Amino acid sequence: MTQNKRLISAWWVLPATVGVYLLALFVWAQPASAINQLPTPDPKPGSYGLAATKTQEPPQQAATITTPGSGASYSTSPIRVAGVCQADLLVQVYNNGVMVGSVMCENGSFSLEVSLFTGTNEITAIMYDDLEQPSPTSNIVTVNYNNTNFAALGELVTLTSSYGRRAAVTGAPLTWPLQLTGGTGPYAFSIDWGDGSGSELKSQSLAGVVDIARTYKKAGIYKVNVRVTDANGVSAFLQVVAVSSGKVDGSATGAGTTDGVGGEKVIWVWAPAAIGLALLIPTFWLGRQSQIVSLRNKMLKEHEKLAAEDKA
């Protein structure tokens, strides 16, 4: 009898262990955001706080404009400006001291189109690092612009901005203020945000500050091209750089979701717990059936043994 009890107890170990494990998995399965964070103590009276700032030397070398050549004359606008620069830095091109375009330096060179002003244009370039620290100013290239169509078309249109580069977190609106002057309204804008979505059309009745905005779905550096045309068909062009920082938004859903607090990722682990709970009952039943079969076989063997002893 004692041996049978020990056998029953031994066969209960497996289903009991599995059941306890699955129950613990179910109880502790919870979103990561439910874990209590360590509290941040308030500063004590008389204490001092320290802040560290990562610094680096600004670019030491200046960019070099190789195209166009100084002294050239043009009757059309925009024109291409190209040169040599330091890789991975932002290059902003200035015309008569006004920022007229920007582009990232790739493989040690840059190239972009910029609009010209009527008459003399002094074109320069300045590089900026990630901390917006400027390099020395490049060589000055002087060109002349004489548009013979002004008398027929009307006043020159100019499009500039104080920002050669703007950034926003992926999924958040990136706004850009532009300065529109000259020409005759209404104005039609065509904006290529560089993300393959095609050109965005926008209208503006009067000259002045014009705000454009875009929400990027993927992180990256984008080349933005803006063209504006007034009622007389006179156009202006501006190229700038947009930066979308953060993780790719994409269509990856189901693995987790954002809880809205600090942009943290919450990983839901209820699925393994649900599966484990569903397996608890069949595991218990199989263990019980195995015990019954084993006990029955044991009892038959003992019965046969006793019968053989009686015959002897």
MARTORTI-514163 format. One record per residue (C-alpha): x, y, z. Coordinates in steps of 0.2 Angstrom, whole numbers, plus 2048, in hexadecimal, padded with zeros to 3 digits. Example, Ala and Ser with C-alpha at 12.3 -4.5 7.8 and 13.67 -1.06 7.14 Angstrom:
2
83E7EA8278447FB824
//
This chain:
312
80080080080E80C8048178087F480680C7EA80581D7F38178217EF81381D7DD8048287DD80E8367E481C8347D78108357C98088457CF81884E7CF8198507BC8078587B98098627C98198697C481386E7B28038757BA80C8807C68188867B880A88B7AD8008937BB80F89E7BF8128A27AD8008A87AC8018B27BC8118BB7B880D8BE7A58098D17A480E8E079981F8E679C8188F77A08108F07B08208ED7B88238FB7C58319077C183D90C7CE83891D7D584392C7D18469357E28449487E28539527E58579567F78589687FD86996F7FA86E9627ED8759657DC87295E7CB87E95A7BD87B95A7AB88795479E88895A78C89195077E89C95C7748A695A7658B196575A8A896E74C8AD96A73A8BE9727378BF9727248B497C7198AA97570A8B09796F98A497E6EB8AA9786DA89A97B6D08969886C98A59916C58A79A36CC8A29B16BF8959A66B68859AE6AF8749A56AF8639A96A785A99B6B08579966C285A98A6CC86C9856C88769776CF88397A6DC88F96C6E08A096A6EA8AA9606F68A695E7088A895371889E94371788E94272188D95472587F96072088396C71387997C71287B98870387999B7058759A76F78799B96FC8799B470F8689AB70D86699870F8609926FE86297F70086A97170A86F95F70787995171088B94E70B88D93D70389D9356FF8A694670189C9506F588C9596F388095F6E686F9686E68659756DC8639876E38599966DD8629A66D885E9B86DB85D9C56CE86E9CD6CB87E9C76D587D9B76DF88B9B36EC88A9A16EF8929996FF89098870889298471B89297272288A96E73288C95F73E87F95674888096375687D97174988F97774B89498073B8A497E7318AE98D7298A599471A8AA98E7098B19976FB8A69A56F389F9A26E28989B16D988C9AF6CB8809BA6C286D9B76BE8649C16B08539BA6AC84C9C269C83B9BB69F8379C66AF82F9D36A48239C669D8209BB6AC8219C76BB82A9C96CB8379BD6D18319B06DE83D9AA6EC83B99C6F984799B70884899471985199772985398472B85E97972085996972A84A96573584795674083994D74883593C75082E92F74581B93074581B94274B81895173F82795A73882496C73582E97872A82B98B7298309927178319A47128299A870282C9B96FA8289C26E981D9BC6DB80A9BD6DA7FE9B26E37F69A66E480599A6E68069886E281297D6EC81896B6E78219636F582B9526F382F94C70583B93F6FE83293070682B9296F581992F6F981893B6EA81794E6E980C9576F68029666EF7FE9756F97F89876F57FB9976FC7F29A76F97FF9B46FF8129B57018199B471281D9A671E81799571881798672381897471C81796472681A95272481894272F82593572A82192372E83391D72D84392373485092A72885793A72084C94171285094D70484295970383F9636F38339726F382D97B6E382198A6E38199926D48109A36D48019A86CA80C9AE6BC81699E6BA8259A46C382D9966CE8399946DC8429856E384897F6F485196F6F985396B70C85695B71784995372384E94773084293B73884993374784492375083E91174C83590D73C82390E73F81E9027308118F57328198EB73F80B8E874C8068DA7578168D775F8138E676A80B8F776C81090877380990C78480A91F78181692279082792778B82591D77A82990D7838258FC77B8198F178481C8DE78080C8D47838108C27897FE8BC78D7FE8B077E80A8A37868008A47967F08A178D7F78927847FF88B7947EE88D79D7E688478F7F28757917F08747A37E086A7A37E685D7967F785B79E7EE8577AF7E284B7A67F184279D7FB8417AD7EC83A7B77E882C7A97FB8287A97FA8257BC7EA81A7BB7F280F7AD80280D7B77F98097C77EE7FC7BE7FD7F47B68067F47C77F77EC7CF7F67DE7C28087DA7C48067D87D77F67CE7D57FF7C27C980D7C17D58027BD7E47F97B07D98097A87D480E7A77E77FE79F7EC8007917DF81178E7E5
//
